[in-house]
């Protein structure tokens, strides 16, 4: 058992989106993490919205992001005839469905002061709305 003292850090990351798609946020997360000087711990990433989500996905081939977007467009189409909640536009209820099927929170181990992601993994905000939005992502780090 380690005698090191556990420390906690919290930070808010603002992500400006331009519409539907995946927005990689790995670099700003890693930059903040390096400022915390934590060698080992657990990072929680949480998005404060019901029409956007988070995912860890391949960051080498942009076709992965394209295919994910196309899949979710087929899975939850923008068709007001399918939904009761239509007051915020045809993309709103499909955005809620997409967010419900994905994640609003990620837990990422920290090893050696870095995110313990695989070689081709990146952290993404997944915007499900058609128009531009300002999204808030809360980072919480616990470690030593």
HELIX and SHEET records of a PDB file:
HELIX    1   1 UNK A   26  UNK A   36  1                                  11    
HELIX    2   2 UNK A   62  UNK A   75  1                                  14    
HELIX    3   3 UNK A   80  UNK A   82  5                                   3    
HELIX    4   4 UNK A   92  UNK A  101  1                                  10    
SHEET    1   A 5 UNK A   7  UNK A  17  0                                        
SHEET    2   A 5 UNK A 133  UNK A 143 -1                                        
SHEET    3   A 5 UNK A  41  UNK A  47 -1                                        
SHEET    4   A 5 UNK A 105  UNK A 111 -1                                        
SHEET    5   A 5 UNK A 114  UNK A 115 -1                                        
SHEET    1   B 3 UNK A  21  UNK A  24  0                                        
SHEET    2   B 3 UNK A 121  UNK A 127 -1                                        
SHEET    3   B 3 UNK A  52  UNK A  58 -1                                        
END                                                                             
